[in-house]
Amino acid sequence: MMTALHAEWTKMRTVVAPMWLMLGMIAATVALSAGATSVVTCGSAGCGGDTTRLSLIGVELGQALVAILAVLVISGEYSTGLMRTTLAATPRRARAFAAKAIVLAGVVAAAGTIAVLGSLLAGRLILSHHGFTTTRGHPALSPADGPTLRAVVGSILYLVLIALLSLGIAAIVRDSATSIGVILGLLYLLPILAQVIGNPQGQRLLQQIAPMSAGLAVQATTDLPSLPLSLWAGLGVTAGWAASALVTGGLLVRVRDAPT
Protein backbone atom coordinates (compact mmCIF):
# COMPACT_ATOMS: atom_id res chain seq x y z
CA MET A 1 0.00 0.00 0.00
CA MET A 2 2.86 2.38 0.79
CA THR A 3 4.20 1.95 -2.75
CA ALA A 4 0.83 2.86 -4.22
CA LEU A 5 0.51 5.87 -1.93
CA HIS A 6 3.99 7.06 -2.84
CA ALA A 7 3.20 6.71 -6.54
CA GLU A 8 -0.01 8.73 -6.23
CA TRP A 9 1.70 11.41 -4.16
CA THR A 10 4.49 11.65 -6.73
CA LYS A 11 1.96 12.14 -9.52
CA MET A 12 0.05 14.71 -7.48
CA ARG A 13 3.05 16.88 -6.64
CA THR A 14 4.87 16.67 -9.97
CA VAL A 15 1.91 17.65 -12.16
CA VAL A 16 1.22 21.39 -12.44
CA ALA A 17 -2.60 21.28 -12.55
CA PRO A 18 -3.24 20.03 -8.97
CA MET A 19 -1.07 22.74 -7.43
CA TRP A 20 -2.76 25.52 -9.39
CA LEU A 21 -6.21 24.14 -8.69
CA MET A 22 -5.55 24.07 -4.94
CA LEU A 23 -4.02 27.54 -4.98
CA GLY A 24 -7.03 28.70 -6.95
CA MET A 25 -9.35 27.04 -4.46
CA ILE A 26 -7.68 28.84 -1.56
CA ALA A 27 -7.79 32.19 -3.36
CA ALA A 28 -11.41 31.79 -4.50
CA THR A 29 -12.61 30.69 -1.07
CA VAL A 30 -10.96 33.55 0.78
CA ALA A 31 -11.90 36.12 -1.89
CA LEU A 32 -15.60 35.24 -1.84
CA SER A 33 -15.67 35.21 1.95
CA ALA A 34 -13.93 38.58 2.09
CA GLY A 35 -16.30 40.01 -0.48
CA ALA A 36 -19.38 38.76 1.36
CA THR A 37 -18.28 40.15 4.71
CA SER A 38 -17.29 43.50 3.20
CA VAL A 39 -20.84 44.32 2.08
CA VAL A 40 -22.59 43.88 5.44
CA THR A 41 -22.68 46.35 8.32
CA CYS A 42 -23.97 46.36 11.87
CA GLY A 43 -25.40 49.76 12.66
CA SER A 44 -26.78 49.16 16.13
CA ALA A 45 -26.64 46.87 19.13
CA GLY A 46 -28.41 43.57 18.65
CA CYS A 47 -28.00 43.34 14.87
CA GLY A 48 -28.42 39.74 13.87
CA GLY A 49 -26.67 37.46 11.46
CA ASP A 50 -24.44 34.41 11.61
CA THR A 51 -21.02 35.99 11.13
CA THR A 52 -19.21 32.66 11.24
CA ARG A 53 -21.29 31.19 8.44
CA LEU A 54 -21.00 34.38 6.42
CA SER A 55 -17.22 34.33 6.78
CA LEU A 56 -17.08 30.75 5.50
CA ILE A 57 -19.39 31.25 2.51
CA GLY A 58 -16.39 31.04 0.17
CA VAL A 59 -16.43 27.25 0.63
CA GLU A 60 -19.43 27.20 -1.71
CA LEU A 61 -17.18 28.44 -4.52
CA GLY A 62 -13.95 26.69 -3.53
CA GLN A 63 -15.64 23.28 -3.65
CA ALA A 64 -15.96 23.58 -7.44
CA LEU A 65 -12.17 23.60 -7.85
CA VAL A 66 -11.87 20.71 -5.40
CA ALA A 67 -14.32 18.75 -7.54
CA ILE A 68 -12.37 19.50 -10.72
CA LEU A 69 -9.12 18.33 -9.12
CA ALA A 70 -10.73 15.09 -7.95
CA VAL A 71 -12.10 14.39 -11.43
CA LEU A 72 -8.73 14.97 -13.08
CA VAL A 73 -7.00 12.63 -10.62
CA ILE A 74 -8.63 9.63 -12.26
CA SER A 75 -10.40 10.62 -15.50
CA GLY A 76 -7.25 12.37 -16.69
CA GLU A 77 -5.42 9.06 -16.46
CA TYR A 78 -8.11 7.33 -18.49
CA SER A 79 -7.98 9.97 -21.21
CA THR A 80 -4.19 9.82 -21.52
CA GLY A 81 -3.84 6.07 -21.11
CA LEU A 82 -1.78 6.49 -17.94
CA MET A 83 -4.29 4.31 -16.07
CA ARG A 84 -2.84 1.25 -17.80
CA THR A 85 0.55 2.09 -16.34
CA THR A 86 -0.94 2.73 -12.90
CA LEU A 87 -2.74 -0.62 -12.85
CA ALA A 88 0.30 -2.43 -14.21
CA ALA A 89 2.35 -1.05 -11.31
CA THR A 90 -0.45 -1.77 -8.80
CA PRO A 91 -2.33 -4.82 -10.13
CA ARG A 92 -4.77 -4.81 -7.20
CA ARG A 93 -7.36 -2.38 -8.51
CA ALA A 94 -8.97 -1.68 -5.15
CA ARG A 95 -5.58 -0.76 -3.67
CA ALA A 96 -4.79 1.63 -6.53
CA PHE A 97 -8.17 3.34 -6.20
CA ALA A 98 -7.86 3.56 -2.41
CA ALA A 99 -4.42 5.14 -2.74
CA LYS A 100 -5.86 7.83 -5.02
CA ALA A 101 -8.62 8.54 -2.50
CA ILE A 102 -6.23 8.77 0.46
CA VAL A 103 -3.74 11.07 -1.25
CA LEU A 104 -6.53 13.25 -2.63
CA ALA A 105 -8.14 13.52 0.80
CA GLY A 106 -4.84 14.54 2.38
CA VAL A 107 -4.10 17.22 -0.22
CA VAL A 108 -7.62 18.68 -0.02
CA ALA A 109 -7.57 18.60 3.79
CA ALA A 110 -4.32 20.59 3.85
CA ALA A 111 -5.43 23.15 1.25
CA GLY A 112 -8.91 23.29 2.78
CA THR A 113 -7.48 24.10 6.19
CA ILE A 114 -5.59 27.06 4.77
CA ALA A 115 -8.63 28.25 2.82
CA VAL A 116 -11.07 27.97 5.74
CA LEU A 117 -8.75 29.59 8.29
CA GLY A 118 -7.92 32.32 5.77
CA SER A 119 -11.62 32.99 5.27
CA LEU A 120 -12.20 33.15 9.01
CA LEU A 121 -9.29 35.57 9.42
CA ALA A 122 -10.61 37.76 6.61
CA GLY A 123 -14.03 37.79 8.24
CA ARG A 124 -12.56 38.67 11.62
CA LEU A 125 -10.61 41.62 10.22
CA ILE A 126 -13.35 42.95 7.94
CA LEU A 127 -16.38 42.53 10.20
CA SER A 128 -14.74 44.35 13.09
CA HIS A 129 -14.52 47.43 10.85
CA HIS A 130 -18.17 47.12 9.82
CA GLY A 131 -19.71 47.44 13.25
CA PHE A 132 -19.65 43.79 14.29
CA THR A 133 -17.98 44.36 17.64
CA THR A 134 -18.18 42.81 21.07
CA THR A 135 -20.20 45.75 22.40
CA ARG A 136 -22.87 45.02 19.78
CA GLY A 137 -23.05 41.35 20.59
CA HIS A 138 -20.54 40.05 18.04
CA PRO A 139 -17.23 38.99 19.59
CA ALA A 140 -14.29 38.58 17.21
CA LEU A 141 -14.34 35.32 15.28
CA SER A 142 -11.96 32.77 16.75
CA PRO A 143 -11.41 29.00 16.41
CA ALA A 144 -11.17 28.99 20.20
CA ASP A 145 -14.94 29.50 20.27
CA GLY A 146 -16.72 26.12 20.31
CA PRO A 147 -19.36 26.74 17.61
CA THR A 148 -16.83 28.48 15.38
CA LEU A 149 -14.34 25.64 15.77
CA ARG A 150 -17.07 23.17 14.83
CA ALA A 151 -17.90 25.23 11.74
CA VAL A 152 -14.23 25.36 10.75
CA VAL A 153 -13.62 21.62 11.21
CA GLY A 154 -16.92 20.80 9.53
CA SER A 155 -16.07 22.97 6.52
CA ILE A 156 -12.71 21.22 6.07
CA LEU A 157 -14.35 17.80 6.33
CA TYR A 158 -16.99 18.92 3.86
CA LEU A 159 -14.35 19.82 1.26
CA VAL A 160 -12.70 16.42 1.73
CA LEU A 161 -16.05 14.67 1.28
CA ILE A 162 -16.75 16.65 -1.90
CA ALA A 163 -13.36 15.55 -3.22
CA LEU A 164 -14.15 11.89 -2.50
CA LEU A 165 -17.64 12.20 -3.97
CA SER A 166 -16.14 13.69 -7.13
CA LEU A 167 -13.49 10.98 -7.34
CA GLY A 168 -16.17 8.30 -7.12
CA ILE A 169 -18.33 9.91 -9.79
CA ALA A 170 -15.31 10.34 -12.08
CA ALA A 171 -14.47 6.65 -11.65
CA ILE A 172 -18.02 5.78 -12.67
CA VAL A 173 -18.28 8.16 -15.64
CA ARG A 174 -14.60 8.30 -16.70
CA ASP A 175 -15.06 11.32 -18.98
CA SER A 176 -13.76 14.55 -17.42
CA ALA A 177 -16.28 17.01 -18.87
CA THR A 178 -19.28 14.79 -18.12
CA SER A 179 -18.07 14.06 -14.60
CA ILE A 180 -17.57 17.74 -13.80
CA GLY A 181 -21.02 18.54 -15.19
CA VAL A 182 -22.67 15.85 -13.08
CA ILE A 183 -20.90 16.94 -9.90
CA LEU A 184 -21.51 20.67 -10.32
CA GLY A 185 -25.14 19.99 -11.15
CA LEU A 186 -25.49 17.85 -8.04
CA LEU A 187 -23.89 20.53 -5.87
CA TYR A 188 -25.48 23.69 -7.24
CA LEU A 189 -28.69 22.79 -9.07
CA LEU A 190 -30.40 20.91 -6.24
CA PRO A 191 -30.24 23.92 -3.84
CA ILE A 192 -31.53 26.18 -6.61
CA LEU A 193 -34.37 23.77 -7.31
CA ALA A 194 -35.21 23.72 -3.60
CA GLN A 195 -35.63 27.48 -3.68
CA VAL A 196 -37.92 27.60 -6.70
CA ILE A 197 -40.40 24.83 -5.89
CA GLY A 198 -43.52 26.01 -4.10
CA ASN A 199 -44.13 22.98 -1.88
CA PRO A 200 -42.54 23.58 1.58
CA GLN A 201 -42.26 19.86 2.27
CA GLY A 202 -40.59 19.21 -1.06
CA GLN A 203 -38.28 22.16 -0.48
CA ARG A 204 -37.24 20.85 2.91
CA LEU A 205 -36.70 17.34 1.51
CA LEU A 206 -34.37 18.64 -1.19
CA GLN A 207 -32.45 20.63 1.40
CA GLN A 208 -32.08 17.47 3.47
CA ILE A 209 -30.79 15.26 0.65
CA ALA A 210 -28.71 17.73 -1.41
CA PRO A 211 -25.01 17.21 -0.55
CA MET A 212 -24.24 20.94 -0.36
CA SER A 213 -27.34 22.14 1.52
CA ALA A 214 -27.10 19.31 4.02
CA GLY A 215 -23.34 19.31 4.43
CA LEU A 216 -22.84 23.05 4.85
CA ALA A 217 -25.42 23.19 7.63
CA VAL A 218 -22.44 22.38 9.86
CA GLN A 219 -21.28 26.00 9.39
CA ALA A 220 -24.29 27.42 11.23
CA THR A 221 -23.77 28.86 14.70
CA THR A 222 -27.12 30.65 15.17
CA ASP A 223 -30.81 29.85 14.58
CA LEU A 224 -30.07 26.12 14.64
CA PRO A 225 -33.73 24.96 14.99
CA SER A 226 -34.49 26.33 11.51
CA LEU A 227 -31.97 24.02 9.83
CA PRO A 228 -33.38 21.18 7.71
CA LEU A 229 -31.09 18.72 9.52
CA SER A 230 -29.01 18.71 12.67
CA LEU A 231 -25.45 19.90 12.15
CA TRP A 232 -23.54 16.62 12.01
CA ALA A 233 -26.44 14.73 10.44
CA GLY A 234 -26.20 17.08 7.48
CA LEU A 235 -22.52 16.32 7.08
CA GLY A 236 -23.45 12.66 7.37
CA VAL A 237 -25.68 13.02 4.31
CA THR A 238 -22.72 14.35 2.32
CA ALA A 239 -20.61 11.48 3.66
CA GLY A 240 -23.28 9.05 2.47
CA TRP A 241 -23.14 10.51 -1.03
CA ALA A 242 -19.34 10.25 -1.01
CA ALA A 243 -19.32 6.67 0.31
CA SER A 244 -21.88 5.52 -2.26
CA ALA A 245 -19.93 7.09 -5.12
CA LEU A 246 -16.61 5.69 -3.90
CA VAL A 247 -17.92 2.15 -3.44
CA THR A 248 -19.62 2.15 -6.84
CA GLY A 249 -16.60 3.70 -8.54
CA GLY A 250 -14.21 1.28 -6.85
CA LEU A 251 -16.28 -1.72 -7.90
CA LEU A 252 -16.43 -0.51 -11.50
CA VAL A 253 -12.68 0.08 -11.57
CA ARG A 254 -12.19 -3.46 -10.35
CA VAL A 255 -14.60 -4.97 -12.88
CA ARG A 256 -14.06 -2.85 -15.99
CA ASP A 257 -10.28 -2.69 -15.61
CA ALA A 258 -9.82 -6.34 -14.73
CA PRO A 259 -6.94 -7.92 -16.66
CA THR A 260 -8.04 -9.98 -19.65
Residue pairs with C-beta under 8 A, 6 or more apart in sequence:
1 95
1 98
1 99
3 89
3 90
4 89
4 90
4 95
4 96
4 98
4 99
5 99
5 102
5 103
7 86
7 89
7 90
7 99
8 99
8 100
8 102
8 103
9 103
12 18
12 73
12 103
12 104
12 107
13 19
17 69
17 72
17 76
18 69
18 72
18 73
18 107
21 65
21 66
21 68
21 69
21 72
22 65
22 69
22 107
22 108
22 111
24 65
25 62
25 65
25 66
25 69
25 111
25 112
25 115
26 62
26 111
26 114
26 115
26 118
28 58
28 61
28 62
28 64
28 65
29 58
29 59
29 61
29 62
29 115
29 116
29 118
29 119
30 58
30 115
30 118
30 119
30 122
31 58
32 57
32 58
32 60
32 61
32 62
33 54
33 55
33 56
33 57
33 58
33 118
33 119
33 122
33 123
34 58
34 119
34 122
34 123
34 126
36 54
36 55
36 57
36 58
37 51
37 54
37 55
37 122
37 123
37 126
37 127
37 130
38 126
38 130
40 49
40 54
40 127
40 130
40 132
41 130
41 131
42 49
42 127
42 130
42 131
42 132
42 133
42 136
42 138
43 131
44 136
45 135
45 136
45 137
46 136
46 137
47 131
47 132
47 136
47 137
47 138
48 222
49 132
49 222
50 220
50 221
50 222
50 223
51 123
51 127
51 132
51 138
51 141
52 120
52 123
52 141
52 147
52 148
52 151
52 219
52 221
53 151
53 219
53 220
53 221
53 222
54 123
55 119
55 120
55 122
55 123
55 124
55 127
55 141
56 116
56 119
56 120
56 123
56 151
56 152
56 155
56 219
57 119
58 115
58 119
59 115
59 116
59 119
59 155
59 158
59 159
59 216
59 219
60 212
60 216
62 112
62 115
62 159
63 158
63 159
63 162
63 187
63 212
64 184
64 187
66 108
66 112
66 159
66 162
66 163
66 166
67 162
67 163
67 165
67 166
67 180
67 183
67 184
67 187
68 166
68 180
69 104
69 107
69 108
69 163
69 166
70 104
70 108
70 162
70 163
70 164
70 165
70 166
70 167
70 170
71 166
71 167
71 169
71 170
71 176
71 179
71 180
71 183
72 176
73 100
73 104
73 167
73 170
74 83
74 97
74 100
74 167
74 170
74 171
75 170
75 173
75 174
75 175
75 176
75 179
76 82
76 176
77 83
77 86
78 174
79 175
79 176
83 257
86 96
87 93
87 96
87 257
90 96
90 99
91 259
93 250
93 253
93 254
93 257
93 258
94 250
94 253
94 254
96 253
97 171
97 249
97 250
97 253
97 254
98 250
100 167
101 164
101 167
101 246
104 163
104 164
104 167
105 160
105 163
105 164
108 159
108 160
108 163
109 156
109 159
109 160
112 155
112 156
112 159
112 160
113 156
115 159
116 152
116 155
116 156
116 159
117 143
117 152
120 141
120 143
120 148
120 152
123 141
124 140
124 141
124 142
127 138
127 141
128 140
132 138
134 140
139 145
141 148
142 148
143 149
143 152
147 221
148 221
150 218
150 221
150 231
151 218
151 219
151 220
151 221
154 218
154 219
154 231
154 232
154 235
155 216
155 218
155 219
157 218
157 235
158 215
158 216
158 218
158 235
158 238
161 211
161 215
161 235
161 238
161 239
161 241
161 242
162 187
162 211
162 215
162 238
162 242
164 242
164 245
164 246
165 183
165 211
165 238
165 241
165 242
165 245
165 246
166 179
166 183
166 245
167 245
167 246
167 249
168 242
168 244
168 245
168 246
168 247
168 248
168 249
168 250
169 179
169 182
169 183
169 245
169 249
170 176
170 179
170 249
171 245
171 246
171 248
171 249
171 250
171 252
171 253
172 245
172 248
172 249
172 252
173 179
173 182
186 210
186 211
186 241
187 211
187 212
188 212
190 206
190 209
190 210
190 211
190 212
190 213
191 206
191 207
191 210
191 212
191 213
193 206
194 202
194 203
194 206
194 207
194 210
194 213
195 203
197 203
197 206
204 228
206 213
207 213
207 214
207 228
207 229
208 214
208 228
208 229
208 234
208 237
209 237
211 237
211 238
211 241
212 238
213 228
213 234
214 228
214 229
214 233
214 234
214 235
214 237
214 238
215 234
215 235
215 237
215 238
216 234
217 227
217 228
217 229
217 230
217 231
217 234
217 235
218 231
218 232
218 234
218 235
220 227
220 231
224 230
224 231
227 234
228 234
229 237
